[in-house]
Amino acid sequence: MSTVLPLAVAGYPAESGLRTPVASMEKRSSRLDVAVVALLSMFAFVLATDLRMAGGTSIAMRLGYASLLLGSIGVIKRKSAVVPTPGLWCLLGFVVWSSCTLAWAEFPVPAQHKVLTYWVLLALAAIVPQYAWDSRTRTKLIDWYVAGCWLGVIGTAANFAAGVVYSAEGAQEMEGRYSFGTDPNYLALALVLGIPLALFRSATAKASWHRALCFLYVPAALVGVILTGSRGAAMALVAAVVVYGLLAGRKTRVFLGAGAALCVIIAGLLPLQFSERFATIPNELQHGTLSDRRELWDRGTAVAKEHPLEGIGAGATTGMFDIAAHNTPLELMMEGGAVSLVFFYGAFLLGIGRSWRSDRREASAMVSVWTAWLVGSLSLSWEVDTVTWFVLAILFSAGSPRSTQRAIMGSRQGLERPA
């Protein structure tokens, strides 16, 4: 006679005497799981450039919806689920609190739209660890993201060669700035986030051509950032490389030094107009308008001071300024006050802490990614960007507990405990 646990945790050591049907289930990877991973890979590929279909429909979000639907069906079908990490629960708290701000939101229409977007992104961040808890799947998603970054670099370089300056719909051209698929500032930060991931894969990929391609991405990304003219991304790049170098081993530091030398040579070959723009960073930080952001931040700070705890509701900046705040912490403070800020950044910190205890090499890359995101998001509103939530999903996947990897749902698939 045996006792069946309707909801038990799998991943027990063999000597514990527990029989785990999950082990045999994992050997028979279903076609549905393969399809979900393929969709998630395509989703990761289009994130950096935010490729869109005719009419402006986001390809990433369409792939995200498909991944969410098939992924949920796959979890139900296999009757097993990865145990959510504390970071994911904290992110849930952020979305729930953002939903609560609808009760006092001063701009209901943008508030409803943003809260709905938060729930969709949360669902995606929750479904990715169900498949990317395994390092092989996770590195596949990272590889596809880096491949998408390569596309962004190549596309930007092609536009530069053709003299196609970036211009947003209904806006003037950004003189001397180039991009591919999306806003130069957004693309530039997405490219920077790919650098620590590429360095991580250059040290862990099995094929020599794969390692070389990942290593060469570092100078290529520098070229891409320079062509976009994004000063915020340039500062994020410096922060990412410094942190990665501090956390990496001696051999990796040598490679970083070689990469830095190559980057300096490449930067010297580019037209003078690009270096002149980046040379204005110190003056802009001290006395400039930061591309008209300073006045926006002053107005937003005044609102945050009046409502420090609860904010004025989701979608506040869109309703008040007709544009984003171009500063993620300020955007969060205006929308949901200190509560939103603690929940959102707490999710990052909990995710990093959990992953650090599982795999130091991967965690070092993720810490570097988070540092770049932290610096870059000071001049962008990236709390609702799909790249941000993809990074969170990878972080939660890397931090999935190894000793409590899966939970079995349903009495028929439960663990049997010997009588």
C-alpha positions in Angstrom: 0.0 0.0 0.0 1.3 3.5 -0.8 0.2 7.1 -0.1 -0.2 9.3 -3.1 0.7 13.0 -2.7 -1.6 15.1 -4.9 0.9 18.0 -5.1 4.5 17.0 -4.3 7.9 18.2 -5.2 10.1 16.2 -7.6 13.9 16.1 -7.8 14.6 14.1 -4.6 17.9 12.2 -4.5 17.7 8.5 -5.4 18.5 7.4 -1.9 15.4 9.1 -0.6 13.3 6.1 -1.7 10.9 8.2 -3.7 9.9 7.2 -7.3 9.7 10.2 -9.6 7.7 9.9 -12.8 9.1 13.3 -13.8 12.4 11.6 -14.7 10.8 9.3 -17.2 8.6 12.2 -18.5 11.7 14.3 -19.3 13.2 11.6 -21.4 10.2 11.8 -23.7 10.3 15.4 -24.9 6.9 16.0 -26.5 6.5 17.7 -29.8 4.5 20.3 -28.1 7.5 21.2 -25.8 9.7 21.4 -28.9 7.3 23.7 -30.6 7.1 25.9 -27.5 10.9 26.2 -27.3 11.0 27.0 -31.0 8.4 29.8 -30.5 10.3 31.2 -27.5 13.5 31.1 -29.5 11.9 33.2 -32.3 10.5 35.5 -29.6 14.0 36.0 -28.2 15.4 36.6 -31.8 13.0 39.5 -32.6 13.3 41.3 -29.2 16.3 43.5 -29.8 15.1 45.0 -33.1 11.4 44.9 -32.2 10.5 43.7 -35.8 7.0 44.5 -36.9 4.6 43.3 -39.5 2.8 45.5 -42.0 0.6 47.9 -40.1 3.0 48.1 -37.1 1.9 45.0 -35.3 4.7 43.7 -33.0 6.0 40.3 -34.1 7.4 39.7 -30.6 4.1 40.1 -28.9 2.4 37.8 -31.4 5.1 35.2 -30.8 4.7 35.8 -27.1 1.0 35.1 -27.2 1.5 31.9 -29.1 4.2 30.8 -26.7 2.0 31.6 -23.8 -0.9 29.6 -25.2 1.0 26.5 -26.3 3.3 26.7 -23.2 0.3 26.6 -20.9 -1.2 23.7 -22.8 2.2 21.9 -22.5 2.4 22.4 -18.7 -1.2 21.1 -18.3 -0.5 18.1 -20.6 2.6 17.0 -18.8 1.0 17.6 -15.4 4.2 19.1 -14.0 5.4 22.7 -13.3 8.5 24.4 -12.2 8.3 25.8 -8.7 8.1 29.6 -8.9 11.0 31.4 -7.5 10.7 34.2 -4.9 11.6 36.8 -7.7 8.6 35.7 -9.7 6.3 36.1 -6.6 7.7 39.6 -6.1 7.0 40.4 -9.7 3.5 39.2 -9.2 3.2 41.5 -6.3 4.3 44.4 -8.5 1.6 43.6 -11.1 -1.1 43.1 -8.4 -0.2 46.5 -6.9 -0.3 48.1 -10.3 -3.8 46.7 -10.7 -4.8 48.2 -7.4 -3.7 51.6 -8.6 -6.6 51.5 -11.0 -8.8 52.5 -8.0 -7.1 55.9 -7.8 -5.6 56.3 -11.3 -6.0 59.9 -12.6 -5.9 58.7 -16.2 -8.1 55.5 -16.4 -7.6 54.7 -20.1 -3.8 54.5 -20.2 -3.9 52.9 -16.8 -6.1 50.0 -18.0 -3.9 49.5 -21.1 -0.7 49.4 -19.1 -2.0 47.1 -16.4 -3.3 44.7 -19.0 0.2 44.8 -20.6 1.8 44.0 -17.3 -0.4 40.9 -16.8 0.6 39.6 -20.3 4.3 40.2 -19.7 4.0 38.5 -16.2 2.4 35.5 -17.8 5.3 35.3 -20.3 7.9 35.7 -17.5 6.1 32.8 -15.7 5.9 30.5 -18.7 9.6 30.8 -19.8 11.0 29.1 -16.7 8.7 26.1 -17.3 10.9 25.3 -20.3 14.1 27.2 -19.7 14.9 25.7 -16.2 17.1 23.3 -18.1 20.4 25.0 -18.9 20.3 23.7 -22.5 17.1 25.4 -23.3 18.1 28.5 -21.5 21.4 28.8 -23.4 19.4 28.3 -26.6 17.2 31.3 -25.8 20.3 33.3 -25.0 21.9 32.3 -28.3 18.8 33.4 -30.2 18.7 36.7 -28.4 22.4 37.3 -29.3 21.6 36.3 -32.9 18.8 39.0 -32.9 21.3 41.5 -31.6 23.6 40.6 -34.5 20.7 41.4 -36.8 20.3 44.7 -35.2 24.0 45.5 -35.7 24.1 44.4 -39.3 20.9 46.2 -40.1 22.1 49.4 -38.5 25.4 49.2 -40.3 23.6 48.7 -43.6 21.4 51.8 -43.0 24.6 53.8 -42.2 26.2 52.6 -45.4 23.1 53.5 -47.4 22.8 56.9 -45.6 19.3 56.0 -44.2 19.0 58.2 -41.1 16.5 57.0 -38.4 13.3 58.9 -38.3 10.2 58.0 -36.3 6.8 58.2 -37.9 5.5 61.7 -37.9 8.8 63.1 -36.5 11.8 64.7 -37.9 14.9 62.7 -38.7 17.5 62.2 -36.0 20.5 63.8 -37.5 23.5 61.5 -37.6 21.8 58.6 -35.8 21.0 55.2 -37.3 19.0 52.2 -36.2 17.2 49.1 -37.5 13.6 48.3 -36.7 13.2 50.4 -33.6 14.2 53.6 -31.8 18.0 54.0 -31.6 18.1 54.3 -27.8 16.0 51.1 -27.4 18.1 49.2 -29.9 21.4 50.4 -28.4 20.5 49.2 -24.9 19.2 45.9 -26.2 22.6 45.5 -27.9 24.4 46.3 -24.7 22.4 43.7 -22.8 23.6 41.2 -25.3 27.3 41.7 -24.6 27.5 39.9 -21.2 25.3 37.1 -22.6 27.6 36.8 -25.6 30.7 36.8 -23.4 29.1 34.0 -21.3 28.4 31.9 -24.3 31.9 32.6 -25.7 33.2 30.8 -22.7 30.6 28.0 -22.5 29.6 27.1 -26.1 31.0 23.8 -27.4 31.7 24.7 -31.1 34.7 26.9 -31.8 32.9 28.9 -34.4 30.1 29.6 -31.9 32.6 30.8 -29.3 34.3 33.1 -31.9 31.0 34.5 -33.1 30.0 35.4 -29.6 33.3 37.0 -28.8 33.2 39.0 -32.1 29.8 40.3 -31.1 31.4 42.6 -28.4 33.2 44.9 -30.9 30.3 44.6 -33.3 27.9 45.7 -30.6 30.2 48.7 -29.9 29.9 49.7 -33.5 26.1 49.4 -33.3 25.9 51.5 -30.2 28.1 54.2 -31.7 26.0 54.3 -34.9 22.8 54.7 -32.9 24.4 57.7 -31.1 22.9 56.6 -27.8 24.8 58.1 -24.9 22.8 56.3 -22.2 23.6 53.0 -23.8 27.3 54.0 -24.0 27.4 54.5 -20.3 25.5 51.2 -19.8 28.1 49.4 -21.9 31.0 50.7 -19.8 29.2 49.6 -16.6 28.4 46.2 -18.0 32.0 45.5 -19.1 33.5 46.7 -15.9 31.2 44.6 -13.7 31.7 41.5 -15.9 35.5 42.0 -15.7 35.4 42.3 -11.9 33.3 39.1 -11.5 35.1 37.1 -14.2 38.2 35.0 -14.0 41.7 36.0 -15.1 41.4 34.3 -18.5 38.2 36.2 -19.2 39.8 39.5 -18.2 42.5 38.8 -20.8 39.9 38.3 -23.5 38.1 41.5 -22.3 41.3 43.4 -22.7 41.8 42.1 -26.2 38.2 42.9 -27.0 38.6 46.4 -25.6 41.7 47.0 -27.7 39.9 45.9 -30.8 36.9 48.2 -29.9 39.2 51.2 -29.6 40.7 50.5 -33.0 37.2 50.2 -34.6 35.9 53.3 -32.9 38.9 55.3 -34.2 38.0 54.3 -37.8 34.4 55.6 -37.5 33.6 59.2 -38.6 34.3 62.0 -36.2 30.7 63.0 -35.9 30.0 60.0 -33.6 32.9 60.7 -31.2 31.8 64.3 -30.9 28.3 63.3 -29.8 29.7 61.0 -27.0 32.2 63.6 -26.0 29.2 65.8 -24.8 28.2 63.3 -22.1 30.0 65.0 -19.1 28.6 68.4 -20.1 25.1 67.1 -20.6 25.1 65.4 -17.2 26.2 68.6 -15.5 24.6 71.4 -17.4 22.6 70.1 -20.4 19.0 69.3 -20.9 19.7 65.6 -21.4 17.8 65.8 -24.7 14.9 67.7 -23.1 14.6 65.0 -20.3 15.6 67.3 -17.4 12.4 69.4 -17.5 10.3 66.2 -17.8 12.1 64.7 -14.8 11.6 67.8 -12.7 7.8 67.7 -13.3 7.7 64.0 -12.6 9.7 64.3 -9.4 7.3 66.9 -8.2 4.4 64.5 -8.7 6.3 61.7 -7.0 7.0 63.9 -4.0 3.2 64.6 -3.6 2.3 60.9 -3.7 5.5 59.1 -2.5 3.8 55.8 -1.3 1.0 55.0 -3.8 1.7 57.2 -6.9 -1.1 58.5 -9.1 -1.9 55.3 -10.9 -0.6 53.2 -13.8 -0.2 55.1 -17.1 0.5 58.3 -15.2 3.2 59.7 -17.5 1.3 58.9 -20.7 -1.7 60.7 -19.4 0.2 63.7 -17.9 3.0 64.2 -20.4 1.7 62.3 -23.5 5.1 60.6 -23.5 7.0 58.2 -21.2 9.1 59.7 -18.4 12.3 58.4 -20.0 13.4 57.2 -16.5 12.3 53.8 -15.2 12.5 54.6 -11.4 10.7 57.8 -11.9 8.0 56.2 -14.0 7.5 53.5 -11.3 7.3 56.2 -8.6 4.8 58.2 -10.4 2.6 55.2 -11.1 2.7 53.2 -8.0 5.0 55.0 -5.6 7.6 53.4 -3.4 5.6 50.2 -3.3 6.0 49.6 -7.1 9.6 50.5 -6.9 10.4 48.0 -4.2 8.4 45.2 -5.8 9.9 45.7 -9.3 13.6 46.1 -8.3 13.1 43.5 -5.6 12.2 40.9 -8.3 15.6 41.6 -9.9 17.5 41.4 -6.7 15.8 38.1 -5.6 16.4 36.6 -9.0 20.1 37.5 -8.9 20.5 36.2 -5.4 18.9 32.9 -6.3 20.9 32.4 -9.5 24.2 33.3 -7.7 23.8 30.3 -5.5 23.2 27.9 -8.4 25.8 28.8 -11.1 28.3 31.6 -10.5 29.5 31.9 -14.1 26.0 32.4 -15.5 25.1 34.5 -12.5 28.1 36.8 -13.2 26.7 37.4 -16.7 23.2 38.1 -15.4 24.6 40.6 -12.8 26.4 42.4 -15.6 23.2 42.4 -17.7 21.2 43.8 -14.8 23.9 46.5 -14.2 23.7 47.6 -17.8 19.9 47.6 -17.6 20.0 49.6 -14.4 22.2 52.3 -15.9 20.5 52.3 -19.3 17.0 52.5 -17.8 17.8 55.8 -16.1 17.2 57.5 -19.4 14.5 55.1 -20.8 11.2 53.9 -19.5 11.8 50.1 -19.8 9.5 48.8 -17.1 7.1 47.7 -19.8 9.6 46.8 -22.5 9.6 43.1 -23.6 13.4 42.9 -23.4 13.2 43.7 -19.7 10.7 41.0 -19.0 12.7 38.5 -21.1 15.8 39.3 -19.0 13.7 38.7 -15.8 12.4 35.4 -17.2 15.9 34.2 -18.0 17.0 35.3 -14.5 14.1 33.4 -12.9 14.9 30.3 -15.0 18.6 30.4 -14.0 17.5 30.7 -10.4 15.0 27.8 -10.4 15.8 25.6 -7.4 17.7 22.5 -8.4 16.6 20.3 -5.4 12.9 21.2 -5.9 12.8 21.5 -9.7 9.4 20.3 -10.6 6.1 20.0 -8.8 3.7 17.2 -9.9 0.0 18.1 -10.3 -2.8 15.5 -10.1 -3.2 12.4 -8.1 -2.5 10.0 -11.0 1.0 11.4 -11.5 1.7 11.9 -7.9 4.7 10.6 -6.1 4.2 7.4 -4.3 5.6 7.0 -0.9 6.4 3.4 0.1 4.2 2.2 3.0 
